[in-house]
Amino acid sequence: MSDLLQAVIAGAEPEELLALDLPSSYRAAYLLKDEAGMFEGETDKDVRKSLHVGEVAMPEPAPDECIVAVMSAAINFNTVWSAIFEPVPTFAFLEKLGKQGWHGGRHDLPYHQVGSDGSGVIVRVGAGVKNWKVGDKVVVSPSYVDEEDHASYDDGMLTETQLAWGFETNFGSLGEFCLVKANQLVRKPAHLSWEEAASNTLCAATAYRMLVGKHGAGMRQGDVVLVWGGTGGLGSYAVQFVRNGGGIPVAVVGSEEKARLVRAQGCEYVINRSELDLPEGNFRHPKAGRVLGEAIRSLVGEDPQIVFEYLGAETFGTSVYVAKRGGKIVTCGSSTGYRHEYDNRFLWMRLKQIVGSHGFNYHEAVQTNRLIGRGMIHPTLSKVYSLDAAGEATRAVQTNQHVGKVAVLCAAPSENLGIDAPELRAKIGADRISLYQRWAEQN
């Protein structure tokens, strides 16, 4: 471990951090370009085979960038996509970025340091960075936006140059250090540990945009919202936003154990899909919507005004069916497949809308973080791995052997460090913050 990293862990002052040299290399989890075809013909594309942990070179920051010592990172499904090289190898993104002169060329390497969620300490700032300084404790927004693109002043997600950091760029969060643009940085919530803080931004802010922000479904008080995967990374935050905003969440989960967990989160109405008498046992069947619709109405007495959708091919046809007349299906992903089939009569004849939502802009990330910092939204972290076990952590997400979020300790030597506001934590309630971890330990 470098002297700089040891100083960060020890809580050194900014002057000391600046006096220490950046190491020429550091440990990180990465993919190799020459292994992009390794899973061809295989049915089980085990990400533990493709994710490596070892030394990578320290990148040179541009004037609008910072180097962050990563205390902890989190696993998202885009890391699974990266590690199985689908739908295309992420090296294609790095090659495209590499054509943008020196700034982009640094990313086009034979290895890809992945990861799109992280928390840590700034150790270097570029000459053009105005609002951040060495020693600041931060979380990282994975929305990588060119502030010179005019569309970013309307909505950063509308820019043609918007990228997902650590997925479509290099030097992501799964390492002892990472490279970020200054407009990705957000203040770390002081009452959370490094791993708790690292686990929120991507999923929580995505759910915020889908439900709360002006670019999503526009949830109102009293809206019934069907949340697929209510204990998953996205769903566990969606349930919280619906409740906080005066909506009525109806969570779909896969077991009675998960039903108890989401009820402990305050979700009164829960559907255990394993107990539904689905035609042919799945939601793809054209009549599955009737079964689910009856289950929803039996709980809340009406159809959902909003369906929170990210599973894709497996559920989308049913989502279109069960939404209320004039309702909305808001979608941000397709983890079970990109090609959706649905009966269009139930869309046009019942005046429903499909709302596409991708990521979130910087303002939405900051607003989400504000709610987390005030204890109104809580982490749903369930398990923590070491950096050496980054492959195992990603495998857990790949095979759905988790609830909520999974974190990786990068530079932090142990869990439960980085809590700077213990009084606030006590006021909010440690049991509420650690709900998912305690559930995972008991199950």
Secondary structure, 3 states (H helix, E strand, C coil): CCHHHHHHHCCCCHHHHHHCCCCCEEEEEEEEHHHCCCCCCCCCCCHHHHCEEEEEECCCCCCCEEEEEEEEEEECHHHHHHHHCCCCCCHHHHHHHHCCHHHHHCCCCCEEECCCEEEEEEEEECCCCCCCCCCCEEEECCEECCCCCHHHHCCHHHCCCCEECCCCCCCCCCECEEEEEHHHEEECCCCCCHHHHHCCHHHHHHHHHHHCCCCCCCCCCCCEEEECCCCCCCHHHHHHHHHHCCCEEEEEECCHHHHHHHHHCCCCEEEEHHHCCCHHHCCCCCCHHHHHHHHHHHHHCCCCCEEEECCCCCCHHHHHHHCCCCCEEEECCCCCCCCCCCCCHHHHCCCCEEEECCCCCHHHHHHHHHHHHCCCCCCCEEEEEEHHHHHHHHHHHHCCCCCCEEEEECCCCCCCCCCCCHHHHHHHCHHHHCHHHHHHHHC
